[in-house]
Amino acid sequence: MTLFLVGGGPSQATGPIYDSFVEQARGRGPRIALAILGAPEQAGASVGMYADPIRQRWPEAQIEPIWLIDEDEGTVEWPTDPEQLGGLVVAGGWAPGYLDALTPLRDEIVRIVRGGVPYMGFSAGAQIVAKHAIVGGWQSHGRAVGPEIAGDGSTEIVVRDGLGLIGSAVDVHIDSQHLLERAISALLDHDISSAIAIDEDTALVVDVASGRSDVVGSGAVHWLNNEGHEVRVRRTQGPQAQPVVEDDTESTSDAGSTGDTASPEDTASPEDTASPEDTGSSEDTASTGADASADTASPGTESEPPTNEK
């Protein structure tokens, strides 16, 4: 299975992600399911935001909306013959609502994605794929770890059972909403082993069958490992990332790398966790408590041997 986990919504920077998704979907068939929160009269205007980039690359694509409605509005209608879908796209928005609507369909989603249907999740669609889903909150024990707007209606960090497609928790909008500390706090507060924190305009693409993973876009992916009372943070920048200069004498930019190799065990099972060493992450920083931040990598740093930390 291949997962396309996008740290924000559709944008020009996500063009290469759509390219890869469409390339995979073409090999399966033209039916693309698009799960979006709300009834047609509420969410219909947002469908084009996600569907148009697919149609531009593949005019034959048949977009099949899945309207994720509340229980009092009826039952969510799942596509017929879902194993024949070319791909599944889960849009962004209110993460708790997406998880509420898709949890009853969790077994079916896991079955078809592990059966080869590529999954592309934007923002909330990326957050809910994990075993432990970070779906809201902006405080940790009363201390702000992000902006209130990122709370999705909750104050304290909310972690719930997710779809279980991968073991590592996922958080998004890391750079634009300054949420790296929320991801760190989620690990410490909820005893989660690892997390993947994805910047805006950036995606992590994981081919679980081969273990290959790529960072695509203009930002970075941050890999967090919980080591007791410390969280280790590593950062991999995409090839489109702009150099970051800390002072006049030392550049901490990283041209980024694609084609790094990750162990399939890190993403194939809900019980496993993803380690930053497995994807060619560069510079690491050890953080005590929830006060750490990731540094950018020095160019040319090679990845360490793969590990499968539990």
Secondary structure, 3 states (H helix, E strand, C coil): CEEEEECCCCCHHHHHHHHHHHHHHHCCCCEEEEEEECCHHHHHHHHHHHHHHHHHHCCCCEEEEEEECCHHHCCCCCCCCHHHCCEEEECCCCHHHHHHHHHHHHHHHHHHHHCCCCEEEECHHHHCCECEEEEECCEECCEECCCHHHHCCCCECEEEECCCCECCEEECCCCCCCCHHHHHHHHHHHCCCEEEEECCCEEEEEECCCCEEEEEECCEEEEEEEECCEEEEEEEECCCCCCCECCCCCECCCCCCCCEECCCHHHHCCCCCCCHHHHCCCCEEEEECCCCCCCCCCCCCCCCCCCCCC
